[in-house]
Amino acid sequence: MTALVVSTPAVDADAIGHAAALCLRREIATYPKPGLVSPVDPGAHDDMDAAMMNRSADALAPYLAALAQAGAAGAGMDRLRAIGIAAEAAMMVATGGVNTHRGAIFGMGLLCAATGFRARYGIAAPLGTIVAQHWGAEILRGPVTLHSHGTMVARRHAAGGARAEAAAGFPALYA
């Protein structure tokens, strides 16, 4: 009797992480974008420049790959969060303590995890749908940084903020 071998698609997590970091670098290179860092000027930021932002993007590539790999493995939000925290620490080292990409680690990180999941399981759903279905509830139950800029803005404007946007599958991206 011959054993049935089920083949699953290989996931190139490094390619996913590299592509995500390249997207961050391309955003940095984009000009004009009032108030934001570009190669021409630092916008409204007196604590960072394009070179620092690029160092940050490069430092994040392996963590974005790790998030893609974790997504491919079907990891829960606790594992994704742990990788994100490690990515934030690497960003802080690369930038001398400046928050250049915390929001990107969260949003892009979830999309990288969803990309890994989709590649591994051959799902045709949009990445936002995968995020919402697999991690949405855990995102909303997760820890809240009470004094972050994003949390304060969300409270001030009675908006859900980045967490609600991610948990709902990034509807602003797919509208």
C-alpha positions as CSV (number, residue, x, y, z in Angstrom):
1,M,0.0,0.0,0.0
2,T,1.3,3.4,-0.9
3,A,1.1,6.3,1.6
4,L,-0.9,9.3,0.5
5,V,1.4,12.3,0.5
6,V,-0.3,15.7,0.8
7,S,1.8,18.5,-0.6
8,T,1.5,21.9,0.9
9,P,2.8,25.0,-0.7
10,A,6.2,26.3,0.5
11,V,6.1,29.7,2.0
12,D,9.1,32.0,1.3
13,A,8.8,34.1,4.4
14,D,12.1,35.8,3.7
15,A,10.8,37.1,0.4
16,I,7.6,38.3,2.1
17,G,9.7,40.1,4.8
18,H,12.0,41.6,2.1
19,A,9.0,42.8,0.1
20,A,7.4,44.4,3.1
21,A,10.6,46.2,4.1
22,L,11.0,47.4,0.4
23,C,7.5,48.9,0.7
24,L,8.6,50.8,3.8
25,R,11.7,52.1,2.0
26,R,9.6,53.1,-1.1
27,E,7.2,55.0,1.2
28,I,10.2,56.8,2.7
29,A,11.4,57.7,-0.8
30,T,8.1,59.1,-1.9
31,Y,7.9,62.9,-2.2
32,P,6.1,65.2,-1.7
33,K,4.1,64.1,1.3
34,P,3.5,67.0,3.6
35,G,4.5,66.5,7.2
36,L,6.2,63.2,6.6
37,V,9.8,62.2,6.3
38,S,11.3,62.0,2.8
39,P,14.8,62.2,1.3
40,V,14.1,65.9,0.7
41,D,13.1,66.9,4.3
42,P,12.0,65.5,7.6
43,G,8.5,66.9,7.4
44,A,7.1,67.6,10.8
45,H,9.7,65.4,12.5
46,D,12.7,66.9,14.2
47,D,13.9,63.6,15.6
48,M,14.3,61.6,12.4
49,D,15.4,61.7,8.8
50,A,15.2,59.4,5.7
51,A,18.5,57.6,6.5
52,M,17.2,56.7,10.0
53,M,13.9,55.6,8.6
54,N,15.7,53.4,6.0
55,R,17.9,51.8,8.8
56,S,14.7,51.1,10.7
57,A,13.0,49.4,7.6
58,D,16.1,47.3,7.1
59,A,16.2,46.2,10.8
60,L,12.5,45.2,10.5
61,A,12.9,42.9,7.5
62,P,13.8,39.7,9.5
63,Y,10.9,40.3,11.9
64,L,8.4,40.8,9.1
65,A,9.7,37.5,7.7
66,A,9.2,35.9,11.1
67,L,5.7,37.2,11.2
68,A,5.0,35.7,7.7
69,Q,6.5,32.4,8.9
70,A,4.4,32.5,12.1
71,G,1.3,33.2,10.0
72,A,2.1,30.2,7.8
73,A,2.4,28.1,10.9
74,G,-1.1,29.2,12.0
75,A,0.2,31.1,15.1
76,G,-2.1,32.9,17.4
77,M,-1.9,36.6,18.3
78,D,0.3,35.9,21.3
79,R,3.0,34.7,19.1
80,L,2.6,37.5,16.5
81,R,2.6,40.0,19.4
82,A,5.9,38.6,20.8
83,I,7.5,38.9,17.3
84,G,6.2,42.5,17.1
85,I,7.6,43.4,20.5
86,A,11.0,42.0,19.4
87,A,10.7,44.0,16.1
88,E,10.0,47.2,18.1
89,A,13.1,46.6,20.2
90,A,15.2,46.1,17.0
91,M,13.7,49.3,15.6
92,M,14.7,51.2,18.7
93,V,18.2,50.0,18.6
94,A,18.5,50.9,14.9
95,T,17.2,54.4,15.5
96,G,18.7,55.2,18.9
97,G,15.3,55.1,20.6
98,V,13.2,56.9,18.0
99,N,9.8,55.4,17.1
100,T,10.0,55.4,13.3
101,H,7.8,52.4,12.4
102,R,5.7,51.2,15.4
103,G,2.5,51.5,13.5
104,A,4.0,49.7,10.5
105,I,5.1,46.9,12.7
106,F,1.5,46.4,13.8
107,G,-0.3,46.9,10.5
108,M,2.3,45.6,8.0
109,G,3.2,42.8,10.5
110,L,-0.4,41.5,10.5
111,L,-0.5,41.7,6.7
112,C,2.8,39.7,6.5
113,A,1.3,37.1,8.8
114,A,-1.8,36.9,6.7
115,T,0.4,36.6,3.6
116,G,2.2,33.6,5.1
117,F,-1.1,32.1,6.1
118,R,-2.6,32.6,2.7
119,A,0.4,31.2,0.9
120,R,0.6,28.1,3.2
121,Y,-3.0,27.2,2.9
122,G,-3.8,28.4,-0.6
123,I,-6.6,30.7,0.5
124,A,-7.8,33.2,-2.1
125,A,-9.3,35.6,0.5
126,P,-8.0,39.2,0.8
127,L,-5.3,39.7,3.4
128,G,-7.6,41.9,5.5
129,T,-10.3,39.1,5.6
130,I,-7.6,36.7,6.9
131,V,-6.5,39.1,9.6
132,A,-10.1,39.7,10.7
133,Q,-11.0,36.0,10.7
134,H,-7.9,34.6,12.4
135,W,-6.7,37.4,14.7
136,G,-9.5,40.1,14.9
137,A,-11.0,39.1,18.2
138,E,-7.6,38.7,19.8
139,I,-6.5,42.1,18.5
140,L,-9.4,43.7,20.3
141,R,-8.8,41.8,23.5
142,G,-5.1,42.5,23.5
143,P,-3.3,45.0,25.7
144,V,-3.9,48.7,25.2
145,T,-1.1,51.2,25.6
146,L,-2.9,53.9,27.6
147,H,-0.7,56.8,26.8
148,S,0.3,56.2,23.2
149,H,-0.4,58.9,20.7
150,G,-2.7,56.6,18.8
151,T,-4.7,55.7,21.8
152,M,-5.1,59.3,22.9
153,V,-6.2,60.3,19.4
154,A,-8.7,57.5,19.2
155,R,-10.1,58.5,22.6
156,R,-10.3,62.2,21.7
157,H,-12.2,61.5,18.4
158,A,-14.2,58.5,19.7
159,A,-12.7,56.4,16.9
160,G,-11.6,52.8,17.0
161,G,-8.1,53.5,15.9
162,A,-5.6,51.2,14.4
163,R,-6.7,48.2,16.6
164,A,-10.3,48.4,15.4
165,E,-9.2,49.0,11.8
166,A,-7.0,45.9,11.9
167,A,-9.5,43.7,13.8
168,A,-12.1,44.6,11.1
169,G,-9.7,43.5,8.3
170,F,-8.5,47.0,7.3
171,P,-11.7,48.1,5.7
172,A,-10.2,51.5,4.7
173,L,-7.8,49.6,2.5
174,Y,-10.5,47.6,0.8
175,A,-13.2,50.2,0.5
